[in-house]
Amino acid sequence: MALSIGSANLIDLGPLSISDYPFTLTGWFRVPASSSLLTLIRFRNTTTSSYHGLNFEGHNANYVSAMSKVSTASAARSAIPMTSGQWHHVTGVFESSTLRRVYLDGGNQGQAYHEKLFEGMDDHSLGNLASSTAIEAAEVAVLSVALGIDEIQELASGISP
């Protein structure tokens, strides 16, 4: 079952056991046509405003990104755009403080290598934070490991986490 989630009905994921790198955010997402940044899933430190998450970048050619913001942002972007109105499997692997990887539909990998220390996260949400523009999500998982390409391709083939 898929959920449609915008800022009016964000899903609080509650306390999670993610306290440092590595971790993986993964799931099936469908976004509407939008020229905005739409949050898919995000972990945030409410004291420092740092965060880690997956985004749809409608303002940036519709790429999907795995983004870490600690003072400044660093985003790994998919090699091809995400098509609005279609379901896509998105995985962000936050492997270490210096490496983020993102995968769209089991491939189309993008990477970013900027130092982003893990400051602890106390707010964990699923859905678009910035506006009432809803995203749809299904089979979302938060894992305290860095998944490899074989595991990501298996999840993108339709195997449930």
Secondary structure, 3 states (H helix, E strand, C coil): CCEEECHHHCEECCCCCCCCCCEEEEEEEECCCCCCEEEEEEEECCCCCCEEEEEEECCCCCEEEEEEECCCEEEEECCCCCCCCCCEEEEEEEEECCEEEEEECCEEEEEECCCCCCCCCCEEEECCCCCCCCEEEEEEEEECCCCCHHHHHHHHCCCCC
